[in-house]
């Protein structure tokens, strides 16, 4: 196999997107603080973080909608920015807000946007047919989009971003507020795109979506890239620790202090209703944990044990649950 030459910034010829040292400020708020990552052909890269973590700001810089205060973005080997034209031809952007015409049918929407993207004639017709099938709207192609459910509108929105067969597809939380059927259809479509060789940048605050779709994941919190890697690489950051979740009322602060003194406990974080205890061996330690928390004044309503996953990684890195 031929080797792939690396550039001075570590990028390779297989990289579709290279973001290096991105910074973006809004007044006194630093929304994105020195974030770097890259995406290769056929790779789905997830930005996982809670609302307000900086995911949409990163996407806006990657797509050239806003300028970075520092750092660079390169798409298909070309420098991206608000005035750049050529690199934007390689991008299909699917924003959180719907960008469809409600008085047009699904096919009419796709045809209109296809023409705006430079498609015409048989090539346009054929591509519209392919996209309609991919997003699962074959039976509703002639229906007005205003009659669609929220999930169907989301799928049509994704289809618009796919029409010109972009090198990089950017999906900004595409499943927010959709029904389970449409959500699964969206996830299946994204999986197929990666198989076909498209690079995908996928933002979400749903851990299970990142687990299912993403080859590599960047965990974002407060504008910082806390960690990056495959699912297994990220889980190893917790040193294989289990998570014990204690749900209840009473003196959670006192329980936190007592639990932190136990030999098996690595970390304790909490919110108003629960304590999240990172522990080396939950089955062996849970009895002592429950007894100690109760003795400290916590009134337990439920106890849950989970093995390491992306949720526990996020908690381990940030000290809070993903959807806090």
DOFI-371346 format. One line per 2 residues: number of its first residue (from 1); their letters; for each residue x, y, z of N, C-alpha, C. Coordinates in steps of 0.2 Angstrom, whole numbers. Layout:
BEGIN
NUM = A = X,Y,Z,X,Y,Z,X,Y,Z  ...
//
This chain:
BEGIN
1 = XX = 4,-6,0,0,0,0,4,6,0  3,11,-4,7,17,-5,6,21,2
3 = XX = 11,25,4,10,29,10,7,35,8  4,39,13,1,45,12,5,51,15
5 = XX = 7,55,11,12,60,13,8,65,18  12,67,23,9,72,28,11,79,26
7 = XX = 7,84,27,9,91,26,12,94,32  14,100,32,18,103,38,13,103,44
9 = XX = 7,103,43,2,104,49,0,97,51  3,92,48,1,85,50,-5,82,46
11 = XX = -8,86,41,-13,84,37,-11,79,32  -15,75,29,-13,71,23,-18,72,17
13 = XX = -16,69,12,-20,69,6,-27,66,6  -28,62,12,-34,59,13,-39,63,17
15 = XX = -36,69,20,-40,73,24,-45,78,19  -52,77,21,-56,82,18,-57,88,21
17 = XX = -57,88,28,-57,94,32,-52,94,37  -48,100,37,-43,101,43,-45,108,46
19 = XX = -47,107,52,-48,113,57,-42,114,61  -39,120,62,-33,120,66,-33,127,70
21 = XX = -33,125,77,-33,131,82,-39,136,81  -45,134,80,-50,138,79,-52,142,86
23 = XX = -53,148,85,-55,153,91,-60,157,88  -66,158,92,-71,163,90,-74,166,97
25 = XX = -74,172,97,-76,176,103,-82,180,101  -87,181,105,-93,185,105,-93,190,111
27 = XX = -90,196,110,-89,200,115,-84,197,120  -86,197,127,-82,194,132,-82,186,132
29 = XX = -86,183,128,-87,176,128,-83,173,123  -79,168,125,-75,164,120,-79,158,119
31 = XX = -82,158,113,-87,152,112,-83,146,110  -77,147,106,-73,141,104,-66,143,105
33 = XX = -62,139,108,-56,141,111,-50,136,109  -48,137,103,-42,133,101,-43,126,99
35 = XX = -49,125,95,-51,118,93,-48,116,87  -45,110,86,-42,107,80,-45,100,79
37 = XX = -46,98,73,-48,91,72,-48,91,64  -48,85,62,-48,83,54,-53,77,53
39 = XX = -55,77,47,-60,72,44,-57,69,38  -57,63,37,-55,60,31,-60,57,27
41 = XX = -59,55,21,-64,52,16,-67,46,19  -74,46,19,-78,40,21,-78,40,29
43 = XX = -76,45,32,-76,45,39,-82,50,42  -85,47,47,-90,51,51,-87,53,57
45 = XX = -86,60,58,-83,63,64,-89,66,68  -89,65,75,-95,68,79,-92,73,83
47 = XX = -95,78,84,-94,83,89,-100,82,94  -98,80,100,-102,78,105,-102,83,111
49 = XX = -107,86,113,-107,90,118,-114,93,120  -115,96,126,-122,99,127,-124,105,123
51 = XX = -130,107,123,-132,113,120,-128,119,123  -125,124,119,-121,129,121,-114,128,122
53 = XX = -112,122,120,-105,120,120,-100,123,115  -103,125,110,-99,128,104,-99,125,98
55 = XX = -104,119,97,-104,115,91,-106,119,85  -112,123,86,-114,126,80,-109,132,78
57 = XX = -106,135,83,-101,140,81,-95,137,77  -93,131,79,-88,127,75,-90,126,68
59 = XX = -96,124,67,-99,122,61,-99,129,56  -101,134,59,-102,140,56,-95,143,53
61 = XX = -90,141,57,-83,143,54,-81,138,49  -82,132,50,-80,126,45,-84,128,38
63 = XX = -90,130,39,-94,131,32,-92,138,29  -88,142,33,-87,149,30,-92,154,31
65 = XX = -97,152,36,-102,157,37,-100,163,41  -95,162,46,-92,167,50,-85,166,50
67 = XX = -81,171,51,-74,171,51,-71,169,58  -66,165,58,-63,163,65,-59,169,67
69 = XX = -58,170,74,-54,176,76,-47,173,76  -46,167,76,-39,164,75,-40,157,73
71 = XX = -35,154,69,-35,147,67,-37,147,60  -37,141,57,-38,140,49,-43,134,48
73 = XX = -47,135,43,-51,129,40,-49,128,33  -47,121,32,-46,119,25,-51,114,23
75 = XX = -54,115,17,-59,110,15,-57,108,8  -55,101,7,-53,98,0,-47,102,-2
77 = XX = -42,104,3,-36,107,1,-36,114,0  -42,117,1,-43,124,0,-45,128,6
79 = XX = -42,134,7,-43,138,13,-51,141,13  -54,140,19,-61,142,19,-61,148,23
81 = XX = -66,152,21,-68,159,25,-74,161,22  -77,167,25,-83,170,23,-83,172,15
83 = XX = -77,174,12,-77,176,5,-75,171,1  -73,165,3,-71,159,-1,-77,156,-5
85 = XX = -76,155,-11,-81,152,-15,-80,144,-17  -74,143,-19,-72,136,-22,-73,131,-16
87 = XX = -70,132,-10,-71,126,-5,-78,125,-3  -83,130,-4,-90,130,-2,-93,125,-7
89 = XX = -91,124,-13,-94,120,-17,-93,112,-15  -88,111,-11,-87,104,-8,-92,103,-2
91 = XX = -95,107,0,-99,107,7,-106,106,6  -110,101,9,-117,101,10,-118,103,17
93 = XX = -122,108,18,-123,111,25,-131,110,27  -132,106,32,-139,105,34,-139,108,41
95 = XX = -142,114,42,-142,118,48,-148,115,52  -148,117,59,-153,115,63,-160,118,61
97 = XX = -160,124,58,-166,128,56,-168,125,49  -174,123,48,-176,121,41,-175,126,36
99 = XX = -173,123,30,-172,128,24,-176,125,18  -182,125,19,-187,122,13,-192,127,12
101 = XX = -195,126,6,-201,130,4,-208,126,6  -212,128,11,-218,124,13,-223,123,7
103 = XX = -223,128,2,-228,128,-3,-226,124,-9  -220,121,-8,-218,116,-14,-218,109,-11
105 = XX = -218,105,-16,-218,97,-14,-211,96,-13  -210,90,-10,-203,87,-9,-199,87,-16
107 = XX = -202,85,-21,-198,85,-27,-197,92,-30  -202,96,-29,-201,103,-31,-195,106,-27
109 = XX = -195,105,-21,-190,108,-17,-183,106,-19  -182,99,-20,-176,96,-22,-174,99,-29
111 = XX = -179,99,-34,-177,102,-40,-175,109,-40  -178,113,-36,-176,120,-36,-169,121,-33
113 = XX = -168,117,-28,-161,118,-25,-156,115,-29  -158,110,-33,-153,107,-37,-151,111,-43
115 = XX = -156,115,-45,-154,120,-51,-150,126,-48  -151,128,-41,-147,133,-38,-140,130,-38
117 = XX = -139,124,-37,-132,121,-36,-129,119,-43  -132,121,-48,-129,120,-55,-131,114,-59
119 = XX = -136,110,-56,-138,104,-59,-144,105,-64  -145,101,-70,-150,102,-75,-151,96,-78
121 = XX = -157,96,-82,-159,91,-87,-159,84,-83  -157,79,-87,-157,72,-85,-153,71,-78
123 = XX = -148,74,-78,-143,73,-72,-147,76,-66  -151,81,-66,-155,84,-61,-160,79,-59
125 = XX = -164,77,-64,-170,72,-62,-167,66,-59  -162,63,-62,-159,57,-59,-157,58,-52
127 = XX = -153,63,-50,-151,65,-44,-157,66,-39  -162,69,-41,-168,70,-36,-171,63,-35
129 = XX = -171,59,-40,-174,52,-38,-170,49,-33  -163,49,-34,-159,45,-29,-159,48,-22
131 = XX = -160,55,-22,-160,58,-15,-167,56,-12  -172,56,-15,-179,55,-13,-179,48,-10
133 = XX = -176,43,-13,-176,36,-11,-171,36,-5  -166,39,-5,-161,39,1,-164,42,7
135 = XX = -168,47,7,-171,50,13,-178,47,15  -180,42,11,-186,38,13,-192,42,11
137 = XX = -193,46,6,-199,50,5,-202,48,-2  -200,43,-5,-203,41,-11,-210,41,-12
139 = XX = -214,39,-7,-221,39,-7,-224,46,-6  -220,51,-4,-223,57,-2,-219,63,-7
141 = XX = -216,61,-12,-212,65,-16,-217,71,-19  -223,69,-20,-228,74,-23,-232,78,-18
143 = XX = -230,77,-12,-234,80,-7,-231,87,-5  -235,92,-3,-232,98,-1,-229,97,6
145 = XX = -223,101,6,-219,100,12,-222,103,18  -227,107,18,-230,110,23,-234,105,27
147 = XX = -236,99,23,-240,94,26,-236,89,29  -229,89,29,-225,84,32,-225,85,40
149 = XX = -223,79,43,-221,79,50,-214,83,51  -213,84,57,-206,87,58,-201,83,56
151 = XX = -201,76,57,-196,72,55,-195,72,47  -201,72,44,-200,72,36,-197,78,34
153 = XX = -199,84,37,-196,90,35,-188,90,36  -186,87,41,-179,86,43,-175,82,37
155 = XX = -179,76,35,-176,72,30,-175,75,24  -180,79,22,-180,83,16,-174,88,16
157 = XX = -174,92,22,-168,96,23,-161,93,22  -161,87,24,-154,83,23,-154,82,15
159 = XX = -159,80,12,-159,78,5,-156,84,1  -158,90,3,-156,96,-1,-149,97,0
161 = XX = -146,95,6,-139,96,7,-135,91,3  -138,85,1,-135,80,-3,-135,80,-10
163 = XX = -139,85,-13,-140,85,-20,-134,85,-24  -130,90,-23,-124,91,-27,-118,86,-25
165 = XX = -120,81,-21,-115,76,-20,-108,79,-17  -109,82,-11,-103,86,-8,-98,81,-6
167 = XX = -92,84,-5,-86,80,-2,-87,79,5  -90,85,8,-91,85,16,-98,87,17
169 = XX = -102,83,21,-108,84,23,-108,86,30  -111,92,32,-111,94,39,-118,94,41
171 = XX = -119,90,46,-126,89,49,-126,92,57  -130,97,58,-130,101,64,-136,98,68
173 = XX = -135,94,72,-141,91,77,-147,89,72  -146,85,67,-152,84,63,-158,80,66
175 = XX = -157,77,71,-163,73,74,-167,77,80  -165,83,81,-168,86,87,-176,87,85
177 = XX = -180,85,90,-187,85,89,-191,81,84  -187,76,82,-191,72,77,-193,65,80
179 = XX = -198,62,76,-201,56,79,-196,50,78  -197,45,82,-192,39,82,-191,36,75
181 = XX = -197,36,71,-196,33,64,-191,37,60  -193,44,60,-189,48,56,-181,48,58
183 = XX = -181,48,65,-174,48,68,-170,42,65  -173,36,65,-169,30,63,-168,31,56
185 = XX = -173,33,52,-171,34,45,-165,39,43  -165,44,47,-159,49,47,-153,46,48
187 = XX = -153,42,54,-147,38,56,-144,33,50  -149,30,48,-148,25,42,-145,28,36
189 = XX = -148,34,34,-145,38,29,-138,40,30  -136,42,36,-130,45,37,-125,39,37
191 = XX = -127,33,39,-123,27,39,-121,25,32  -126,26,27,-125,24,20,-120,29,17
193 = XX = -121,35,19,-116,40,16,-109,39,17  -108,37,23,-101,35,25,-98,29,21
195 = XX = -103,24,20,-101,18,16,-99,20,9  -102,25,7,-101,27,0,-95,32,-1
197 = XX = -92,34,5,-86,38,4,-86,45,6  -92,47,8,-93,54,10,-90,56,17
199 = XX = -87,61,18,-85,63,24,-91,67,28  -92,65,34,-98,68,37,-95,71,44
201 = XX = -97,78,45,-96,81,52,-103,81,55  -104,78,61,-110,77,64,-110,79,71
203 = XX = -114,84,72,-115,87,79,-121,84,83  -120,83,89,-126,80,93,-125,81,100
205 = XX = -130,81,104,-130,80,111,-133,73,113  -134,69,109,-137,62,110,-131,57,110
207 = XX = -129,55,115,-123,50,116,-124,44,112  -131,41,111,-132,35,108,-131,36,100
209 = XX = -132,42,98,-131,44,91,-123,43,89  -119,47,93,-112,47,92,-109,40,93
211 = XX = -112,36,97,-110,29,98,-111,25,92  -117,26,89,-119,22,83,-116,24,76
213 = XX = -115,31,75,-113,33,69,-105,35,68  -102,37,73,-96,40,72,-90,36,73
215 = XX = -85,37,68,-79,33,68,-74,36,73  -74,43,74,-71,46,79,-75,52,82
217 = XX = -74,54,88,-78,58,92,-74,64,95  -76,70,95,-73,75,99,-78,77,104
219 = XX = -76,77,110,-80,79,116,-79,86,117  -84,90,116,-84,98,117,-87,100,123
221 = XX = -84,104,127,-88,107,133,-85,114,134  -89,119,134,-87,126,136,-82,129,131
223 = XX = -83,127,124,-79,129,119,-72,126,118  -71,120,122,-64,117,122,-65,110,120
225 = XX = -60,107,116,-60,100,115,-57,96,120  -61,93,124,-59,90,130,-55,83,129
227 = XX = -57,80,123,-54,74,121,-56,72,114  -53,67,111,-54,65,104,-52,58,103
229 = XX = -56,54,99,-53,48,98,-59,43,96  -58,37,95,-63,32,93,-67,31,100
231 = XX = -73,28,100,-76,26,106,-72,23,111  -69,17,108,-65,13,113,-59,17,116
233 = XX = -56,22,112,-51,26,115,-53,31,120  -59,33,119,-62,38,124,-64,34,130
235 = XX = -67,29,129,-69,25,135,-63,23,140  -57,22,137,-51,20,140,-49,26,145
237 = XX = -51,32,143,-49,37,147,-52,37,154  -57,33,155,-60,32,162,-57,27,166
239 = XX = -51,24,163,-48,18,166,-52,12,167  -57,11,163,-62,6,164,-66,6,170
241 = XX = -67,12,173,-71,13,179,-79,12,177  -82,10,182,-90,10,182,-93,16,185
243 = XX = -99,17,183,-103,23,186,-108,21,190  -109,23,196,-115,22,200,-118,28,201
245 = XX = -125,28,199,-129,34,200,-134,33,206  -133,37,210,-138,37,216,-143,43,216
247 = XX = -149,41,215,-155,46,214,-158,47,221  -159,53,223,-163,54,229,-163,61,232
249 = XX = -165,62,238,-165,68,241,-161,68,248  -162,74,251,-158,74,258,-152,78,257
251 = XX = -147,76,261,-140,79,262,-136,76,256  -136,79,250,-132,76,245,-125,79,246
253 = XX = -124,85,248,-117,87,249,-113,83,254  -116,81,260,-113,77,265,-111,71,262
255 = XX = -116,68,258,-115,61,255,-109,61,250  -109,67,247,-103,68,242,-96,67,245
257 = XX = -96,71,251,-89,71,254,-88,64,257  -93,61,260,-91,54,263,-89,49,257
259 = XX = -93,49,252,-91,45,246,-84,46,243  -82,52,243,-75,54,241,-70,51,245
261 = XX = -71,49,251,-66,46,255,-65,39,255  -70,36,251,-70,28,250,-64,26,246
263 = XX = -61,21,247,-55,19,243,-57,17,236  -62,14,235,-64,12,228,-67,18,224
265 = XX = -68,23,227,-71,29,223,-66,33,220  -67,35,213,-62,39,210,-64,46,210
267 = XX = -71,47,209,-74,54,208,-81,54,210  -83,59,212,-91,60,214,-93,67,211
269 = XX = -98,67,207,-101,73,204,-108,73,205  -112,78,206,-119,78,207,-123,84,205
271 = XX = -129,83,204,-134,89,203,-139,89,208  -145,92,207,-150,93,212,-153,86,214
273 = XX = -153,81,210,-157,75,211,-153,69,212  -146,69,210,-142,63,210,-135,64,211
275 = XX = -132,59,213,-124,59,213,-122,54,208  -116,56,205,-113,51,200,-107,49,202
277 = XX = -106,43,204,-100,40,208,-96,36,203  -90,38,201,-85,34,197,-81,30,201
279 = XX = -82,23,200,-79,18,205,-75,13,201  -70,10,204,-66,5,200,-70,-2,199
281 = XX = -74,-4,204,-77,-10,203,-84,-10,207  -89,-8,203,-96,-6,206,-99,-12,209
283 = XX = -99,-18,206,-102,-24,210,-100,-25,217  -93,-24,218,-90,-25,224,-91,-19,229
285 = XX = -91,-13,226,-92,-7,230,-98,-4,232  -103,-6,228,-110,-3,228,-113,-3,235
287 = XX = -112,-9,239,-115,-10,245,-113,-4,250  -106,-3,250,-103,2,254,-105,9,252
289 = XX = -105,10,246,-108,16,243,-115,18,246  -119,13,245,-126,15,247,-126,16,255
291 = XX = -123,11,258,-123,12,266,-120,19,268  -114,21,265,-111,27,267,-115,33,265
293 = XX = -119,33,259,-123,39,257,-129,40,261  -132,34,263,-138,34,268,-136,36,275
295 = XX = -130,34,277,-128,36,284,-126,44,284  -124,47,278,-123,54,278,-129,58,277
297 = XX = -135,55,276,-141,59,276,-144,59,270  -142,55,265,-146,55,258,-151,50,258
299 = XX = -157,52,256,-163,47,256,-163,44,249  -161,38,248,-161,35,241,-168,33,238
301 = XX = -168,35,232,-174,33,228,-173,27,223  -166,28,220,-164,23,215,-157,22,215
303 = XX = -154,17,213,-147,16,212,-146,12,205  -142,15,201,-141,12,194,-133,11,193
305 = XX = -131,6,190,-124,4,189,-124,4,181  -119,7,178,-118,7,171,-110,6,170
307 = XX = -109,2,164,-102,1,162,-100,7,158  -93,8,157,-91,14,154,-94,15,147
309 = XX = -96,21,145,-99,23,139,-97,30,138  -99,33,132,-98,40,131,-100,45,136
311 = XX = -106,43,139,-109,47,144,-104,47,150  -102,42,152,-97,42,158,-90,45,156
313 = XX = -88,45,150,-82,48,148,-83,56,149  -89,58,146,-91,65,147,-91,67,154
315 = XX = -94,63,158,-94,65,165,-87,65,168  -83,60,166,-77,60,169,-72,66,167
317 = XX = -73,69,161,-69,74,158,-72,81,161  -78,82,161,-81,88,163,-84,89,169
319 = XX = -86,84,173,-89,84,179,-96,85,179  -99,84,173,-107,85,173,-109,80,168
321 = XX = -116,79,168,-119,75,163,-120,78,157  -120,74,151,-120,77,145,-126,82,143
323 = XX = -132,81,146,-137,85,145,-139,90,150  -134,91,155,-135,96,160,-136,103,157
//
